[in-house]
Every structure is written in C-alpha cells, then in structure tokens.
Amino acid sequence: MQMNYSWIDSPLVIDVIGDDLWSLLRSTAQDEAILGFSDEADSAAKSVYLNNLKHILKGRGHLLVGSIEGQIIVTCLLIQQSLQTTNHIAELQKGVIANAYRGKGYLEEALQRIVIKSKEIGVSRLTLDVREGTVAHKLWSYWGFESFGVLDDYARHNGKSYRGHFMHQSVDDLERKLSCPKYSKEKTFSNVKSS
C-alpha cells in the first residue's frame, strides 16, 4: 500500500485531523507504547493533547503525517530548538505507527522524510526520549540513536516508576544508516521485537 506523507506546520489543520491523531495515539495504549492513554481516556485529556500540539505547531514544530486512503497511520513530531546557539537540534516526539502497519517499512520511510525535513530547516542533530526496554527503545537504538542520559524516575503510571533514556544521533549518521542495505525494511521491526 502506498503511504502518502505530508508535513503539517500550521495549528489550524489540527482542528480537521485532531480526532484521527487522538485515535492513533490512544491505540498505542493496547501495547503500552505510550503510557497514560487508554480506551477510557476522556475528552479533557484529548483537548489537552490537541491544544499542546497546536501550541507546538505555532512555534518551531513540524508534524509528519503518513496516511493510506485518508486514514492516518504514521505520525511523528519534530520540534526544532529556538535559540540561535541550539537551533541545529530538534527533538522527535510521539512517533507512532498504527499496530496493523508496523514492520512493513513505514518507519524507514518516515525516518527518510525526517532527514530531509531536518536538512531543510537546518537541523543537524536529533534527540528523543523513550522508556527503557520498550520496542521503541530497541528500534531507536537499532537506527543508531545512542543514550546520553538515563533517568530512573522518567515516567510514572499506575503506581509504577519507569526508567527512561535520552538519546541522540546526527542527521548525517541517520541518513547513512538509511542508505545501508544492512538496515533493510524486512529487518526493521521483526528483528528488534524478537530480541
């Protein structure tokens, strides 16, 4: 299936696609990819999430959206630092692929678009944070992101504390990895999930 990708840089679009974004984010609660979003999540939590997203897009945020036949399948937020001395750095947040579409090469496609966008806006280093030991943590490591810090009390959910890793990689290194046959679409998700 052909994925159509686009970058959203305006908060106005969120009023149109907000329900779909929220549904995709909530669907990750089933595999606990993102903690704190459940089927019982209420409209207040949705409103907070969407308003925060609009605020980010008013600034230096860019939302990557991948869709198939109008259904949002992939999202990732790219937030560039605003200070002149650090605007070469951008943070990746809420990278999500719908469960039924994982392991089909869409992560690699999304990362390629993130590299292109990063270069367009002058970003040379990407950062992110992720819960330790999750599939997401393994995937980011697989694609060359390295930990530069660990926080023991990174997240709390249902009375439990989770460790988190703060990770980074240069855009050029990510681009090299994406062009290396060793990191093919067939290997991406299945290899890390089983490890």
N, C-alpha and C positions, 0 to 999 in steps of 0.2 A: 504494500500500500504506500502511496506517495504522501509523505508528510509535507505540509505547507508551513513554512516558518515565517514569522514576522517579529519585528521589534516594536514594542509599544513604549513610547516616550511621553505620552500625554495621559494625565489622570482622567480625562473625560471618557476615554474608552472603557475604563473600569466599570462605569455605570451600565455598559452594554454587556460586558463579558463577566462581570463580577460573580454571578450565580454559578457559572461554569467553573471559574477558578476556585471558588469555595468548594464546590462538589469534588473537584480533583484533589484538593488539599485534604479534605475530610476522608477521601477514600484511602489515603495512606495510613489512617488510624488502624485499619484492619491488620496491617503488618508492623505497626508501631514505627514506621519510617520517620514520622514526625509525631512527637508526643503531644498530648493535650487536645487533639482534635478527635472527637468521637461522633458516632451517629447521633448522640444526644446533644451535640454542640448547638447552642441556641443562637438566636438571631443577634443577640448582643455581641457575641464572640465574632460572628460573621461581620458585623458592622465595624468592629474594632480593626479586624484584619484588613478589610477593604479600605477603610479610611487611612490606615497606616500605609497601605500600598499607594494610594493616591498621593499622600504626602511625599513619599519617596520619589514618585514619578514627577512631582513638581520640581524636585531638586535635580540630582545627578543620577537618578535611577533609570534603568532600561529593563523592560520585561520582555524576555524571549518567550514566545508562544508558538507551539507547534500543534497543528490541527490536521485531522483527517476527516474529510467530508463534513466540515463545520464543527466537529467535536474536538475540544481541547484535550490533547494527550500529553503534552510536554510543557513545562514552564520552568524558568529559572530567572531570578532577579540578579542583575549586575549593577552594583552601586559604586560609582567612582568617588574617591575621596575628593573633597572640595578645596583643601588648602593647596596653594601653589607648590609647596615642598613635598606634598604626598599625593598629588593628583595622578601620578603614574600607577597608583594602586587602586584596585577595585575589589570589592567583596562579592562573592557569589552567595545567594541566599535562596532558600525554598526551591531547590532544584527537585522537580517531581516529574516522574513518568508514570502514567496510568499502569496499574498492575498488568493488565492484559497485553500491554505493548512493551514490557520490559524484556531485555535480552534479544531484541530484534535490530540492534544497531542504531537506535534513535539517540542514545546517549552520545555516541561518537559524532553523529550529525549535529547535535546540539552544541557539543564542545567545539566543533569546527566553526560554527556560527559565532560562538563566544569569542574565539580567537580573532575572527575577522572584525567583529564589533569593537573588541578591545583595542586593536591596532587603529581603527578609525578614530577612536576618541582619545588616543594617546596613552592607553594603559599598557604597562609592560609587566606588571605583577598582579597575580590573583591570590586572594585569601578566601578562606571559608572556615567555618567551624562545624563540628559534627560529633555526635555521640560515639564514644569508643565502642568498638566491636560490632557495629552495625554493618549491614550490607553496604550502606552509603559510605561508611568509613573505609571499608575494603575497596570499594570502587574508586574513591578519590585517591587512595594510595596506589592502586593499580595504574591509574593515569598519571602518576608521578608527583602528586601533591605530598609534601613532607610536613610532619608536625614541627612546629616551632614553640609549642607550649601545650601543657596539659593542665586542665583544671579539674580537681577531684569533684567539686560540687557544681558541676556545669549546668545540670538540669535537675529539676525535681518533679516527680509525677507520681500520684497515688502513694505518697509517703516514702518514696524511694529516691535516693540521690544517684545521679549518673555522672561518670567521668566524661569529659569532652576534650577533643583535640582541636587546636587552632593550627590550620595548615596553610601552606603557600606553594606557589610554583610560578616561574616566569612564563609569560605568554609564549615566548620563543621555544622554551622547552616543551610546553604542551603541544605546540604546533609540530615540533619534531616527532613527538610520540605519536601524534595522529597520523603522520605520514609513514610511520614504520609498520611494515607488514606484520610484525610480531603482535601488534595490538589490533588484530582484525575484529570485525563485527561479530564473528562467530565466537570469539573468546571472551568478549567483554563481560557479560553478566553471568554466564554459566560457570566460568572459572572461579570467580570470587564468591559466588553464592555457596558453592560446594566446599570451599576451603575453610 
